[in-house]
Amino acid sequence: MRYWLFKSEPSTWSWDNQVAKGDAGEEWDGVRNYQARNFMRDMAVGDRGFFYHSQKEKAVVGIVEVIAEAHPDSTTDDERWECVDIKAVAPIPNPVTLDMIKADPRLAEMVLVKNSRLSVQPVTESEWQVICTLGGVDT
């Protein structure tokens, strides 16, 4: 299993929206960055990801699971763009803010710290464990 981080503006698509989709999940559509798209092409069903609220909140608020591998993005006719489907797994009991992540030396090399604008990004297993611990998630 690999780990990822999915960023969303809560005014566009929030954790509550994701949870409301239930086990059917939702396409992670609308990504128009080649690097982010390529990360989605690397995902496999069962991979886990953090759901991250950008803009004001700037925090990891939930855990999601990839439920469908990369396929054409239904929001465009441009065949260059693909997306995965994800479903909500669990909320993060204590949301982990970007400030907390930047303050933790164990997370200094995290993509979120180095390239905070990338909407889909990999997370290492050790980063996953640290953020789960900070957020009060038993792993």
C-alpha positions in Angstrom: 0.0 0.0 0.0 1.1 3.5 -0.8 0.1 6.8 0.8 -1.1 10.1 -0.6 -2.5 13.5 0.2 -5.5 15.0 -1.6 -5.9 18.8 -1.2 -9.3 20.5 -1.6 -10.7 23.9 -1.0 -13.5 23.2 1.5 -15.7 25.8 -0.3 -15.5 23.6 -3.4 -15.3 20.1 -2.0 -15.1 19.5 1.7 -14.5 16.5 4.0 -18.3 16.6 4.8 -19.0 16.3 1.0 -16.7 13.4 0.7 -18.2 11.6 3.7 -21.7 12.2 2.3 -20.8 10.1 -0.8 -20.4 7.0 1.4 -18.9 3.8 0.0 -19.7 4.9 -3.6 -17.0 7.6 -3.2 -16.3 10.3 -5.7 -14.0 11.0 -8.6 -11.0 13.2 -7.6 -11.7 15.2 -10.7 -10.6 18.6 -12.1 -6.9 18.1 -11.5 -5.1 19.9 -14.3 -1.4 19.5 -13.3 0.6 16.8 -15.0 2.6 15.9 -11.9 -0.5 15.4 -9.8 -2.2 13.5 -12.7 0.9 11.2 -12.9 0.7 10.5 -9.1 -2.9 9.4 -9.6 -1.8 7.1 -12.4 0.5 5.5 -9.8 -2.3 4.8 -7.3 -3.8 1.4 -6.7 -7.1 0.4 -5.2 -6.7 0.2 -1.5 -4.0 2.9 -1.2 -4.8 5.4 1.6 -4.7 9.1 1.5 -5.0 12.1 3.8 -7.9 14.5 2.9 -6.5 18.0 3.4 -8.5 21.2 3.6 -6.6 24.1 1.9 -7.2 27.8 2.0 -8.0 29.1 5.6 -8.0 25.8 7.5 -4.8 24.2 6.0 -5.2 20.9 7.9 -5.4 17.2 7.4 -9.0 16.4 8.4 -9.7 12.9 7.2 -8.4 9.6 5.7 -9.6 8.3 2.3 -9.1 5.2 0.3 -8.6 4.8 -3.4 -11.5 2.7 -4.7 -10.9 3.1 -8.5 -7.6 3.4 -10.4 -6.9 6.2 -12.8 -9.6 6.6 -15.6 -10.7 9.5 -17.8 -11.8 12.5 -15.9 -15.5 12.9 -16.5 -15.4 16.7 -16.2 -13.5 17.1 -19.5 -13.3 15.7 -23.0 -9.5 16.2 -23.0 -8.1 12.7 -22.9 -4.9 13.9 -21.2 -6.7 14.2 -17.8 -7.4 11.3 -15.6 -8.5 10.8 -12.0 -9.0 8.2 -9.3 -12.1 7.6 -7.2 -11.8 7.9 -3.4 -14.1 7.2 -0.5 -13.9 8.6 3.1 -12.6 6.1 5.7 -12.4 8.1 8.9 -12.1 11.6 10.2 -8.9 12.8 11.9 -9.9 13.2 15.6 -7.4 16.1 16.0 -6.9 17.8 12.6 -3.2 18.2 11.8 -2.5 21.8 10.6 0.1 22.8 8.2 1.8 24.8 11.0 2.1 21.6 13.0 3.5 19.7 10.1 6.1 22.5 9.4 7.1 22.5 13.1 7.8 18.8 13.2 11.4 18.0 12.1 10.3 14.5 11.1 8.1 16.0 8.4 10.7 18.5 7.0 11.0 16.7 3.7 7.3 16.1 3.2 6.1 17.3 -0.3 3.4 19.4 1.5 6.2 21.4 3.1 8.3 21.6 0.0 5.6 22.1 -2.7 2.4 23.2 -0.9 0.6 24.0 -4.1 0.5 20.5 -5.5 -3.0 19.2 -5.2 -2.2 15.4 -5.2 1.1 14.3 -3.7 2.8 11.2 -2.2 3.3 10.7 1.5 5.9 8.3 2.8 5.0 5.6 5.3 6.9 7.3 8.1 5.2 10.7 7.3 1.9 8.8 7.4 2.6 7.4 10.8 3.7 10.7 12.2 0.6 12.5 11.0 -1.7 9.8 12.2 -0.1 10.0 15.7 -0.4 13.8 15.7 -4.0 13.5 14.7 -4.9 10.8 17.3 -5.4 8.0 14.8 -4.5 4.5 15.8 -2.6 2.8 13.0 
